[in-house]
Amino acid sequence: MSAAPAFDLAVVGAGIVGLGHAAAAHARGLRVVVVERSTAIHGASVRNFGHVCITAQSGQAREYAERARELWLRYARRAGFWARESGTVIVARAADELAVLEQWREDEPAMTLLRPDEVTDRAPVTGAVGGAWLPRDLQVDPRQAAPALARHLAGAGVEFRWRTSALGVDGGVLHTSRGPIRAGAVVVAVGHDVDQLFPHVAEAAGVVRCGLDMLLVDAGVLPSPLSAPVLTGWSLLRYSATNATPAAAALRERLSAEHPDLYALDLNQMYTQRPDGTLIVGDTHYRDTAVAPFQAESSFAALAGVTRDLFGLPGLPVRERWQGVYASAPEEFLVAAPADGLRVVSVTTGIGMTTGLGLGDATVADLFGTTS
């Protein structure tokens, strides 16, 4: 007779998606272990904007995002990390950008169109012809939130095995570099590295790696602080709800014709301000099965140029530059079940912070059929 499982759920990966599964299982009273090959959370979960962009999602992503909103606020209170119900400002600087917002407003009650003066009251930008306000969106500090949640879960009884690599799953046993772990169910949430453990799953879903370039700018560079994340016309082409509007096609055509260099970078021009005042600037995107570590200075120069233009700045005092990497695929989510009691899960676009906690809650509910 085989030994009883030591855990109800084993989670591979301590990024925000893995933590979302661990938190959901723990909330249901289950015994949980998290296996993470690194000594800390250093991946996409700390290299992002900290923007929980709920309103611009559609379909399944919107459902996960709405649930994640509740969970972010719950765990911010319990774990003591910074989170604010910031909302989001979208700046339109051209008529076609405003047209996207106007068409989107017809189907989205959770947003308000803004006049130019209302935009500049909320963000110190130049050239606004209008905009939008998304009051339900949240903001966390990306460098603090996931590590704080991990510490909170560890203190509440979730076992973490850091510096431990997953080697494979077989018949309810998770094989690791520190020995086997018996669990009733296993969730593998390793982002773009899904192809290292389940290459056939990754290939069937079309998962590749998306690399991006980002900047951190000194506090005080702006005429006034940002009270909310700021999105631009480039952002309207990236989110499912806005990109689905008929007007988005004309916007894409115009931006690609007028700014072919920025379009080639697959730009999402957006900004968030951390609690210490530093400004996160980004971002560019490039995809392949492997992402080269070498970052072009021209990409950072482009980010700096559009930032100076938007805020009317003479210069941009850059403190840090970094490369993010996340999973990318034609669909927004990968949820596969290669075997009974096994789920391979990834957010396969750049909305992990927005949807990861909600995705984890849904997957755990599917596995265990209980509510948190």
C-alpha positions in Angstrom: 0.0 0.0 0.0 1.4 3.4 -1.0 1.9 6.1 1.7 -0.7 8.7 2.1 0.0 12.0 0.4 1.9 14.5 2.6 0.1 17.4 1.0 -3.2 18.0 -0.6 -1.6 20.3 -3.2 1.9 20.8 -4.5 2.6 24.0 -6.5 5.6 24.3 -8.7 6.6 28.0 -9.1 6.4 30.9 -6.6 5.5 33.6 -9.0 2.1 35.3 -8.6 0.3 32.5 -10.5 1.8 29.8 -8.3 1.1 31.9 -5.2 -2.5 32.4 -6.4 -3.0 28.6 -6.4 -1.2 28.2 -3.0 -3.3 31.0 -1.4 -6.6 29.6 -2.8 -5.8 26.1 -1.5 -4.7 27.3 1.9 -7.9 29.4 2.2 -9.8 26.1 1.7 -8.0 24.5 4.6 -5.8 22.3 2.4 -2.2 21.3 3.1 0.0 23.1 0.6 3.7 23.0 -0.4 5.3 25.4 -2.9 8.5 24.3 -4.8 10.6 27.1 -6.3 14.0 26.6 -8.0 15.2 30.1 -7.0 16.0 31.5 -3.6 13.5 34.3 -4.0 10.9 35.7 -6.4 12.9 37.2 -9.2 10.9 36.6 -12.4 8.0 38.4 -14.1 6.1 38.8 -10.9 8.6 41.5 -9.7 9.6 42.9 -13.1 6.3 44.5 -14.0 4.2 47.7 -13.5 2.3 46.5 -10.5 -0.9 47.4 -12.4 -4.0 45.4 -11.9 -5.7 46.4 -15.1 -9.2 45.0 -14.6 -11.4 47.1 -16.8 -9.6 46.7 -20.1 -9.9 42.9 -20.0 -12.7 40.9 -21.6 -14.1 37.4 -21.5 -12.3 34.9 -19.2 -9.6 37.4 -18.4 -12.2 39.8 -17.0 -13.7 37.1 -14.8 -10.3 36.2 -13.4 -9.4 39.9 -13.0 -12.6 40.7 -11.1 -11.9 37.8 -8.7 -8.2 38.9 -8.4 -9.3 42.4 -7.4 -11.1 40.9 -4.3 -8.1 38.8 -3.5 -5.5 41.5 -3.9 -7.3 43.7 -1.5 -7.8 40.8 1.0 -4.2 39.8 1.0 -2.9 43.4 1.1 -4.7 43.7 4.4 -3.6 40.4 5.8 0.0 40.4 4.5 0.5 44.2 5.1 1.8 45.1 1.6 1.0 48.4 -0.2 -2.0 48.3 -2.5 -4.4 51.1 -3.5 -7.6 51.4 -5.3 -6.0 53.8 -7.7 -8.0 53.5 -10.8 -6.4 54.1 -14.2 -6.1 57.2 -16.4 -6.0 56.7 -20.2 -4.7 59.6 -22.1 -5.9 60.2 -25.7 -3.7 62.5 -27.7 -5.4 62.0 -31.1 -8.9 61.7 -32.5 -8.5 58.0 -33.4 -7.5 57.2 -29.8 -10.5 59.1 -28.5 -12.7 57.2 -31.0 -11.5 53.9 -29.5 -12.5 55.1 -26.0 -15.9 56.3 -27.2 -16.7 53.0 -28.8 -15.5 51.1 -25.8 -17.7 53.2 -23.5 -20.8 51.9 -25.3 -20.2 48.4 -23.8 -18.3 49.2 -20.6 -20.2 50.9 -17.8 -17.1 50.7 -15.5 -15.3 53.6 -17.2 -15.9 57.3 -17.6 -14.8 59.5 -20.5 -12.8 62.5 -19.6 -12.4 66.0 -21.1 -8.9 67.2 -21.7 -8.8 69.3 -18.5 -10.1 66.3 -16.5 -7.2 64.3 -17.9 -4.6 66.9 -16.9 -6.2 67.2 -13.4 -5.4 63.5 -12.9 -2.0 63.3 -14.7 0.6 65.9 -15.7 0.5 65.1 -19.4 0.7 67.3 -22.5 -1.4 67.2 -25.6 -4.5 65.4 -24.3 -7.6 65.7 -26.4 -9.6 63.6 -24.0 -9.3 60.3 -22.1 -10.9 57.8 -19.8 -11.1 57.0 -16.1 -11.2 53.4 -15.0 -12.1 53.5 -11.3 -12.0 49.8 -10.5 -8.3 49.2 -11.3 -5.7 48.6 -8.6 -2.1 49.2 -8.1 0.5 47.3 -6.0 4.3 47.7 -5.7 5.6 44.8 -7.9 8.8 44.5 -6.0 6.9 44.1 -2.7 3.6 42.4 -3.3 4.5 38.9 -4.4 7.3 38.4 -1.8 5.0 39.8 0.9 2.3 37.3 -0.1 4.8 34.5 0.0 5.9 35.4 3.5 2.3 35.7 4.7 1.5 32.2 3.3 4.6 30.8 4.9 3.7 32.3 8.2 0.2 30.9 7.9 1.4 27.3 7.3 2.1 26.9 3.6 5.4 25.1 3.3 8.0 26.6 0.9 10.9 24.7 -0.5 13.2 27.2 -2.1 16.2 26.4 -4.2 14.5 23.2 -5.2 13.9 22.2 -8.9 10.9 20.2 -10.1 12.0 17.3 -12.2 8.7 15.7 -13.2 5.3 14.4 -12.0 4.3 10.8 -12.0 1.3 9.2 -10.3 0.7 11.7 -7.6 4.4 12.2 -6.9 6.3 15.4 -7.7 9.9 14.5 -8.2 12.3 17.3 -7.1 16.0 17.9 -6.8 15.6 17.4 -3.0 13.5 14.2 -3.2 9.9 13.2 -4.0 6.8 14.9 -2.7 3.5 13.0 -2.5 0.5 15.2 -3.1 -3.2 14.7 -3.9 -2.8 17.2 -6.8 0.0 19.1 -8.5 -0.1 22.5 -10.2 2.8 23.5 -12.4 2.9 27.3 -12.7 6.3 28.1 -14.1 5.4 30.7 -16.7 7.4 30.6 -19.9 9.5 27.7 -18.6 6.6 25.3 -19.1 8.5 24.0 -22.1 11.2 22.7 -19.7 8.9 20.3 -18.0 6.1 19.8 -20.5 7.4 20.6 -23.9 4.5 19.0 -25.8 2.0 21.0 -23.8 3.9 24.2 -24.5 4.3 23.5 -28.2 0.6 22.5 -28.6 -0.4 25.8 -27.0 2.1 27.9 -29.0 3.9 29.1 -25.9 7.0 31.2 -26.5 8.9 33.8 -24.5 8.2 37.5 -24.6 11.1 39.7 -23.6 10.5 43.4 -22.7 12.5 46.4 -21.8 11.7 48.7 -18.9 13.1 51.7 -17.0 12.9 53.1 -13.5 13.2 56.9 -13.3 14.1 59.0 -10.3 11.4 60.4 -8.0 10.5 64.1 -8.7 11.0 64.0 -12.4 7.3 64.7 -13.0 5.6 68.1 -12.5 3.3 66.3 -10.0 3.0 62.7 -8.8 0.9 60.2 -10.5 -2.1 59.2 -8.4 -3.0 56.4 -10.8 -1.3 54.3 -13.5 -1.3 56.1 -16.9 -2.1 54.3 -20.2 -1.8 55.9 -23.7 -3.0 55.3 -27.2 -0.4 52.6 -27.7 -2.0 50.7 -24.7 -5.3 50.6 -26.5 -3.9 48.1 -29.0 -2.7 45.7 -26.2 -5.8 45.0 -24.1 -8.5 42.7 -25.3 -11.5 45.0 -24.6 -10.1 48.1 -26.3 -8.4 46.3 -29.2 -11.7 44.7 -30.0 -13.4 48.0 -30.9 -13.8 48.8 -34.7 -11.8 52.0 -34.2 -8.7 50.1 -33.1 -7.9 49.1 -36.6 -7.6 52.7 -37.8 -5.5 53.5 -34.7 -3.2 50.7 -35.5 -2.8 51.7 -39.1 -2.0 55.3 -38.2 0.5 54.5 -35.4 2.3 52.0 -37.7 2.5 54.5 -40.5 3.5 57.5 -38.4 5.8 55.7 -36.0 7.2 52.6 -37.7 10.2 52.4 -35.3 8.0 52.4 -32.2 5.5 50.0 -33.8 8.4 47.6 -34.6 9.2 47.7 -30.8 5.6 46.5 -30.1 5.3 49.4 -27.7 3.0 49.7 -24.7 3.6 53.2 -23.5 2.4 53.3 -19.9 3.5 54.4 -16.4 3.1 53.6 -12.8 4.6 55.4 -9.7 5.8 53.3 -6.8 5.3 54.3 -3.2 8.8 55.7 -3.0 8.0 58.0 -5.9 10.1 56.3 -8.6 8.4 56.0 -11.9 8.2 52.7 -13.8 8.4 53.3 -17.6 7.7 50.8 -20.3 7.6 48.8 -22.3 8.7 47.0 -25.5 8.1 43.4 -26.6 9.9 40.8 -28.6 9.1 37.1 -28.9 10.9 33.8 -29.6 11.4 30.4 -28.1 14.5 31.8 -26.4 15.0 35.5 -25.6 18.5 36.9 -26.0 19.8 38.7 -22.9 21.2 41.6 -24.9 19.1 44.7 -24.8 19.3 47.4 -27.4 20.0 50.9 -26.2 17.8 52.2 -29.0 14.8 50.6 -27.2 15.6 52.4 -24.0 16.2 55.7 -25.9 12.7 55.3 -27.6 11.1 54.8 -24.2 12.8 57.8 -22.8 11.8 59.9 -25.9 8.1 59.1 -25.7 8.2 59.8 -22.0 9.8 63.2 -22.3 7.3 64.1 -25.0 4.2 62.9 -23.0 5.1 64.7 -19.8 7.0 67.7 -21.3 10.3 66.9 -19.7 13.7 68.3 -20.6 15.4 65.1 -19.5 14.9 61.7 -17.9 17.1 60.7 -14.9 17.2 56.9 -15.3 18.0 54.9 -12.2 17.6 51.3 -13.5 17.0 49.3 -16.7 15.8 45.7 -16.8 14.5 42.9 -19.0 11.3 41.1 -18.2 10.4 37.8 -19.7 6.9 36.2 -19.6 5.0 33.5 -21.5 3.2 34.4 -24.7 0.8 32.4 -26.8 -2.2 33.0 -29.1 -4.6 32.4 -26.2 -4.4 34.4 -23.0 -4.3 31.4 -20.7 -2.8 27.9 -20.7 -4.7 25.4 -18.4 -3.8 21.9 -19.4 -4.5 18.5 -17.6 -1.9 16.0 -18.9 -3.0 13.6 -16.1 -5.5 13.2 -13.4 -4.8 15.5 -10.5 -2.2 17.5 -12.6 -2.7 21.0 -14.0 -0.2 22.9 -16.1 -1.1 26.6 -15.8 0.3 29.8 -17.2 -0.9 33.3 -18.0 0.3 33.6 -21.6 0.1 37.3 -22.1 1.3 40.3 -19.9 -1.6 40.2 -17.5 -0.3 37.9 -14.8 -0.6 40.5 -12.0 -4.1 41.3 -13.2 -5.5 37.8 -13.4 -3.1 35.4 -11.6 -4.9 35.3 -8.3 -8.2 34.8 -10.0 -6.9 32.0 -12.2 -5.4 30.3 -9.2 -8.7 30.4 -7.3 -10.6 29.0 -10.3 -8.1 26.1 -10.9 -8.2 25.1 -7.2 -12.0 25.1 -7.2 -11.9 22.9 -10.3 -9.5 20.5 -8.6 -11.1 20.3 -5.1 -14.6 21.6 -5.7 -14.6 23.7 -2.6 -15.0 27.5 -2.0 -12.7 29.9 -0.3 
